[in-house]
Amino acid sequence: MRSEFARKVKSHDWYYAYSDDHRVWRKGQSEIEVLRRMHKDLECPYDMKILMHWAHKMILEEFAEEEPGQWYRQPRKYKSIAPVSRGELITLNKHEEITHWMALGSNTAEISSIVR
């Protein structure tokens, strides 16, 4: 069940609320409700915001602060990429801790889908 939760967290459109298409918004709302139920049922110790950062691999050690308060994934491929704040990043240790929690009780195939 945790591996299914991990798959859903990773595949969720976390920015659905910004869509101009009401169908996209409705689908996003439905998905987030499923995620919230699974989060509660599994007694997940991580809040949804941290899980969003986990899903997007917002790992501190993969970013550099190029200007005060402006962090960019390294290597920075494009100048037009928007920066993120330090609060949007989690440490590699935290990312691995969440991955381990998600993988607990999973088989090899399920684990490989979590770590991708």
Z-matrix of the N, CA and C atoms (Angstrom, degrees):
N
C 1 1.451
C 2 1.539 1 110.75
N 3 1.336 2 117.78 1 -37.85
C 4 1.463 3 119.82 2 178.94
C 5 1.529 4 111.21 3 -63.84
N 6 1.333 5 116.17 4 -38.14
C 7 1.467 6 118.46 5 -179.76
C 8 1.529 7 110.86 6 -65.56
N 9 1.320 8 116.97 7 -35.35
C 10 1.466 9 121.04 8 176.37
C 11 1.534 10 109.73 9 -66.44
N 12 1.308 11 116.55 10 -41.04
C 13 1.464 12 121.85 11 176.73
C 14 1.530 13 109.46 12 -60.90
N 15 1.327 14 117.29 13 -45.37
C 16 1.474 15 121.76 14 179.08
C 17 1.519 16 110.58 15 -60.00
N 18 1.328 17 116.71 16 -44.07
C 19 1.465 18 120.66 17 179.71
C 20 1.522 19 110.37 18 -61.37
N 21 1.321 20 116.81 19 -43.46
C 22 1.467 21 120.80 20 -179.72
C 23 1.531 22 111.61 21 -67.38
N 24 1.328 23 117.30 22 -39.14
C 25 1.464 24 120.95 23 178.12
C 26 1.519 25 109.76 24 -62.19
N 27 1.338 26 116.51 25 -43.24
C 28 1.465 27 120.59 26 -177.99
C 29 1.528 28 112.54 27 -70.79
N 30 1.319 29 117.42 28 -32.97
C 31 1.471 30 119.34 29 -175.38
C 32 1.537 31 112.84 30 -91.17
N 33 1.323 32 117.15 31 -9.49
C 34 1.466 33 120.64 32 -178.41
C 35 1.534 34 110.91 33 -65.83
N 36 1.324 35 116.24 34 140.92
C 37 1.466 36 121.92 35 173.81
C 38 1.526 37 107.27 36 -84.22
N 39 1.312 38 115.87 37 94.44
C 40 1.459 39 121.78 38 -175.27
C 41 1.528 40 112.39 39 -67.79
N 42 1.298 41 117.78 40 -12.18
C 43 1.468 42 121.32 41 -177.59
C 44 1.531 43 112.06 42 -112.90
N 45 1.326 44 116.39 43 22.82
C 46 1.468 45 121.64 44 -178.30
C 47 1.527 46 112.22 45 -57.37
N 48 1.307 47 117.95 46 -31.92
C 49 1.469 48 121.01 47 -175.81
C 50 1.525 49 112.42 48 -65.72
N 51 1.322 50 117.30 49 -17.44
C 52 1.466 51 120.86 50 179.53
C 53 1.531 52 112.66 51 -87.52
N 54 1.314 53 117.32 52 -3.89
C 55 1.458 54 120.99 53 -177.15
C 56 1.527 55 111.61 54 -72.85
N 57 1.321 56 114.95 55 145.28
C 58 1.468 57 121.00 56 173.98
C 59 1.531 58 111.22 57 -83.94
N 60 1.314 59 116.18 58 -12.48
C 61 1.461 60 121.73 59 -177.29
C 62 1.536 61 108.93 60 -92.24
N 63 1.330 62 115.93 61 117.16
C 64 1.462 63 120.39 62 -177.63
C 65 1.521 64 112.11 63 -62.26
N 66 1.337 65 118.06 64 -30.69
C 67 1.466 66 120.80 65 178.15
C 68 1.524 67 110.80 66 -64.34
N 69 1.325 68 116.13 67 -39.59
C 70 1.467 69 120.75 68 178.04
C 71 1.528 70 109.08 69 -64.95
N 72 1.321 71 117.28 70 -43.68
C 73 1.453 72 121.54 71 179.02
C 74 1.525 73 110.94 72 -61.33
N 75 1.344 74 115.90 73 -46.34
C 76 1.467 75 120.83 74 -179.56
C 77 1.526 76 110.83 75 -61.13
N 78 1.330 77 117.08 76 -43.37
C 79 1.466 78 121.47 77 178.63
C 80 1.529 79 110.16 78 -63.50
N 81 1.318 80 117.13 79 -43.11
C 82 1.458 81 121.44 80 178.44
C 83 1.515 82 112.02 81 -61.95
N 84 1.331 83 116.55 82 -42.48
C 85 1.466 84 121.12 83 177.54
C 86 1.521 85 111.22 84 -61.07
N 87 1.316 86 115.63 85 -43.30
C 88 1.465 87 120.33 86 179.12
C 89 1.527 88 111.02 87 -63.14
N 90 1.333 89 116.22 88 -43.85
C 91 1.468 90 120.53 89 -179.91
C 92 1.525 91 111.84 90 -65.38
N 93 1.326 92 117.41 91 -40.89
C 94 1.465 93 119.36 92 -178.06
C 95 1.526 94 110.57 93 -67.96
N 96 1.320 95 117.87 94 -32.22
C 97 1.465 96 120.50 95 176.36
C 98 1.532 97 110.45 96 -66.17
N 99 1.329 98 116.84 97 -40.71
C 100 1.470 99 120.69 98 176.16
C 101 1.526 100 109.50 99 -62.27
N 102 1.324 101 116.22 100 -44.71
C 103 1.468 102 119.96 101 179.00
C 104 1.533 103 111.27 102 -61.24
N 105 1.307 104 117.45 103 -42.04
C 106 1.469 105 120.48 104 179.65
C 107 1.523 106 111.79 105 -63.69
N 108 1.331 107 116.38 106 -40.07
C 109 1.472 108 120.04 107 177.89
C 110 1.524 109 110.52 108 -65.06
N 111 1.342 110 116.18 109 -45.46
C 112 1.463 111 119.64 110 179.03
C 113 1.528 112 110.39 111 -63.58
N 114 1.309 113 116.85 112 -41.15
C 115 1.462 114 122.63 113 178.83
C 116 1.529 115 110.02 114 -56.23
N 117 1.327 116 115.53 115 -46.37
C 118 1.466 117 121.02 116 179.78
C 119 1.526 118 111.43 117 -68.99
N 120 1.330 119 117.28 118 -46.93
C 121 1.468 120 121.67 119 -178.21
C 122 1.531 121 112.15 120 -61.56
N 123 1.333 122 116.26 121 -37.43
C 124 1.461 123 120.47 122 -179.62
C 125 1.531 124 112.65 123 -83.91
N 126 1.332 125 116.06 124 -5.35
C 127 1.465 126 121.47 125 -176.25
C 128 1.531 127 110.53 126 52.79
N 129 1.319 128 114.42 127 47.58
C 130 1.461 129 121.23 128 -178.96
C 131 1.528 130 109.69 129 -63.30
N 132 1.337 131 117.07 130 127.67
C 133 1.466 132 120.06 131 -177.51
C 134 1.535 133 114.50 132 -80.12
N 135 1.325 134 117.17 133 -1.71
C 136 1.470 135 120.89 134 -177.13
C 137 1.524 136 109.76 135 -109.59
N 138 1.329 137 116.53 136 137.31
C 139 1.461 138 117.53 137 -179.96
C 140 1.531 139 110.19 138 -75.11
N 141 1.315 140 114.68 139 163.78
C 142 1.465 141 120.57 140 -173.76
C 143 1.530 142 111.98 141 -63.08
N 144 1.312 143 118.16 142 -33.42
C 145 1.461 144 120.87 143 179.52
C 146 1.534 145 110.25 144 -64.09
N 147 1.326 146 117.04 145 -43.27
C 148 1.469 147 121.41 146 177.24
C 149 1.526 148 109.81 147 -64.07
N 150 1.320 149 116.91 148 -38.73
C 151 1.465 150 120.16 149 179.12
C 152 1.527 151 111.24 150 -65.54
N 153 1.322 152 116.98 151 -35.00
C 154 1.464 153 120.05 152 175.73
C 155 1.538 154 109.64 153 -62.81
N 156 1.327 155 117.25 154 -43.90
C 157 1.466 156 120.84 155 178.36
C 158 1.525 157 110.61 156 -64.28
N 159 1.327 158 116.24 157 -38.36
C 160 1.472 159 121.08 158 176.34
C 161 1.528 160 110.19 159 -61.64
N 162 1.333 161 116.90 160 -47.08
C 163 1.464 162 122.05 161 -177.88
C 164 1.525 163 111.89 162 -61.06
N 165 1.319 164 117.02 163 -34.99
C 166 1.465 165 121.17 164 -179.01
C 167 1.526 166 113.14 165 -91.65
N 168 1.332 167 116.07 166 5.39
C 169 1.475 168 121.80 167 -179.71
C 170 1.527 169 111.31 168 52.00
N 171 1.305 170 114.79 169 49.93
C 172 1.463 171 121.78 170 178.38
C 173 1.527 172 108.30 171 -84.91
N 174 1.325 173 115.70 172 69.83
C 175 1.462 174 123.40 173 -172.69
C 176 1.529 175 110.06 174 -93.72
N 177 1.304 176 115.59 175 120.19
C 178 1.457 177 122.89 176 -176.15
C 179 1.527 178 112.51 177 -48.38
N 180 1.309 179 116.69 178 -45.24
C 181 1.468 180 120.99 179 -176.05
C 182 1.529 181 113.13 180 -66.77
N 183 1.328 182 117.99 181 -11.54
C 184 1.461 183 121.97 182 177.86
C 185 1.535 184 111.96 183 -98.52
N 186 1.333 185 116.28 184 5.46
C 187 1.457 186 122.38 185 -178.25
C 188 1.526 187 109.80 186 -122.04
N 189 1.319 188 115.47 187 158.76
C 190 1.464 189 121.18 188 173.63
C 191 1.511 190 108.78 189 -133.51
N 192 1.316 191 115.69 190 144.45
C 193 1.457 192 121.14 191 177.35
C 194 1.526 193 107.58 192 -86.38
N 195 1.330 194 115.85 193 101.86
C 196 1.465 195 120.85 194 -176.47
C 197 1.524 196 112.11 195 -82.77
N 198 1.324 197 116.52 196 -29.15
C 199 1.458 198 123.33 197 175.03
C 200 1.525 199 105.54 198 -139.01
N 201 1.313 200 118.80 199 157.86
C 202 1.462 201 119.47 200 -178.61
C 203 1.531 202 112.65 201 -52.11
N 204 1.332 203 115.29 202 120.71
C 205 1.461 204 121.43 203 178.26
C 206 1.516 205 115.52 204 77.34
N 207 1.334 206 118.12 205 3.99
C 208 1.467 207 121.64 206 -178.31
C 209 1.528 208 109.62 207 -119.53
N 210 1.325 209 114.35 208 107.24
C 211 1.463 210 121.98 209 -176.28
C 212 1.524 211 109.79 210 -104.66
N 213 1.335 212 115.46 211 137.92
C 214 1.468 213 121.97 212 -179.53
C 215 1.530 214 109.57 213 -129.30
N 216 1.352 215 114.42 214 140.59
C 217 1.469 216 119.60 215 175.47
C 218 1.526 217 108.19 216 -63.06
N 219 1.325 218 115.54 217 140.41
C 220 1.462 219 121.07 218 -178.60
C 221 1.531 220 110.77 219 -111.86
N 222 1.295 221 120.25 220 144.60
C 223 1.461 222 123.53 221 -7.18
C 224 1.534 223 109.91 222 -71.47
N 225 1.298 224 114.95 223 146.57
C 226 1.478 225 120.49 224 -179.05
C 227 1.517 226 107.99 225 -81.06
N 228 1.336 227 115.43 226 114.60
C 229 1.463 228 120.85 227 -175.66
C 230 1.522 229 113.25 228 -82.57
N 231 1.323 230 117.02 229 -35.46
C 232 1.452 231 120.68 230 -172.76
C 233 1.532 232 110.37 231 -130.18
N 234 1.299 233 117.34 232 142.83
C 235 1.461 234 121.65 233 178.10
C 236 1.534 235 112.07 234 -74.01
N 237 1.330 236 117.87 235 -21.35
C 238 1.465 237 121.15 236 -175.23
C 239 1.533 238 113.57 237 -85.29
N 240 1.316 239 118.30 238 3.62
C 241 1.463 240 121.69 239 179.66
C 242 1.532 241 109.24 240 -73.55
N 243 1.319 242 116.12 241 135.34
C 244 1.466 243 120.38 242 178.73
C 245 1.530 244 109.80 243 -77.26
N 246 1.320 245 116.57 244 145.40
C 247 1.464 246 119.58 245 178.25
C 248 1.522 247 110.83 246 -77.85
N 249 1.329 248 115.93 247 165.19
C 250 1.461 249 122.33 248 172.00
C 251 1.521 250 107.29 249 -119.41
N 252 1.317 251 115.50 250 162.25
C 253 1.466 252 119.83 251 177.22
C 254 1.530 253 108.90 252 -91.71
N 255 1.299 254 116.38 253 164.45
C 256 1.469 255 121.27 254 179.77
C 257 1.524 256 110.76 255 -59.72
N 258 1.328 257 117.54 256 -33.24
C 259 1.460 258 122.29 257 -179.63
C 260 1.519 259 114.14 258 -65.39
N 261 1.320 260 117.79 259 -15.60
C 262 1.462 261 121.77 260 179.09
C 263 1.523 262 112.09 261 -91.89
N 264 1.325 263 116.88 262 3.76
C 265 1.467 264 121.23 263 -176.21
C 266 1.521 265 110.54 264 -114.52
N 267 1.328 266 115.10 265 145.06
C 268 1.462 267 121.20 266 174.15
C 269 1.527 268 107.95 267 -118.51
N 270 1.308 269 116.36 268 154.81
C 271 1.462 270 119.67 269 179.80
C 272 1.521 271 110.06 270 -72.60
N 273 1.307 272 115.71 271 160.37
C 274 1.467 273 120.99 272 175.92
C 275 1.522 274 109.81 273 -59.69
N 276 1.324 275 117.44 274 -39.43
C 277 1.469 276 120.38 275 178.58
C 278 1.526 277 111.30 276 -60.55
N 279 1.339 278 117.38 277 -43.40
C 280 1.461 279 121.29 278 178.88
C 281 1.530 280 110.16 279 -64.98
N 282 1.339 281 117.22 280 -41.36
C 283 1.466 282 121.27 281 178.18
C 284 1.529 283 110.41 282 -59.98
N 285 1.321 284 116.37 283 -45.19
C 286 1.470 285 120.57 284 179.68
C 287 1.522 286 111.61 285 -67.37
N 288 1.322 287 117.00 286 -36.80
C 289 1.471 288 121.57 287 177.64
C 290 1.529 289 110.38 288 -61.70
N 291 1.323 290 117.03 289 -45.03
C 292 1.470 291 121.43 290 179.00
C 293 1.528 292 109.92 291 -65.45
N 294 1.328 293 116.70 292 -43.90
C 295 1.467 294 120.67 293 178.84
C 296 1.523 295 110.24 294 -59.04
N 297 1.319 296 116.69 295 -43.67
C 298 1.470 297 121.02 296 178.65
C 299 1.531 298 110.21 297 -61.66
N 300 1.328 299 117.61 298 -44.33
C 301 1.463 300 120.95 299 179.12
C 302 1.529 301 110.36 300 -61.25
N 303 1.325 302 116.48 301 -43.03
C 304 1.469 303 120.76 302 -179.41
C 305 1.533 304 111.17 303 -64.88
N 306 1.325 305 116.76 304 -34.41
C 307 1.461 306 121.33 305 -175.18
C 308 1.527 307 113.60 306 -82.93
N 309 1.320 308 117.73 307 -15.28
C 310 1.465 309 121.00 308 -177.12
C 311 1.528 310 110.94 309 -55.91
N 312 1.319 311 116.06 310 123.60
C 313 1.458 312 121.55 311 179.43
C 314 1.523 313 114.41 312 85.30
N 315 1.321 314 117.45 313 6.62
C 316 1.469 315 121.32 314 -178.20
C 317 1.522 316 111.23 315 -95.59
N 318 1.328 317 115.08 316 157.32
C 319 1.464 318 119.44 317 173.75
C 320 1.523 319 109.39 318 -87.55
N 321 1.320 320 116.55 319 176.74
C 322 1.458 321 122.01 320 -174.91
C 323 1.527 322 112.57 321 -58.80
N 324 1.321 323 117.57 322 -44.05
C 325 1.465 324 120.72 323 -179.14
C 326 1.535 325 111.02 324 -64.55
N 327 1.319 326 115.82 325 -40.41
C 328 1.467 327 119.72 326 179.17
C 329 1.521 328 111.15 327 -66.78
N 330 1.316 329 116.33 328 -39.38
C 331 1.477 330 120.57 329 178.70
C 332 1.516 331 110.44 330 -63.50
N 333 1.327 332 117.47 331 -42.00
C 334 1.466 333 119.26 332 -179.57
C 335 1.519 334 111.85 333 -63.46
N 336 1.329 335 117.76 334 -32.02
C 337 1.474 336 119.85 335 177.55
C 338 1.524 337 111.47 336 -73.73
N 339 1.323 338 117.64 337 -25.15
C 340 1.457 339 121.12 338 179.02
C 341 1.519 340 111.25 339 -75.90
N 342 1.328 341 117.16 340 -41.61
C 343 1.459 342 120.23 341 -173.42
C 344 1.521 343 113.28 342 -82.25
N 345 1.310 344 118.80 343 -8.87
C 346 1.470 345 120.22 344 177.30
C 347 1.473 346 112.00 345 -67.13
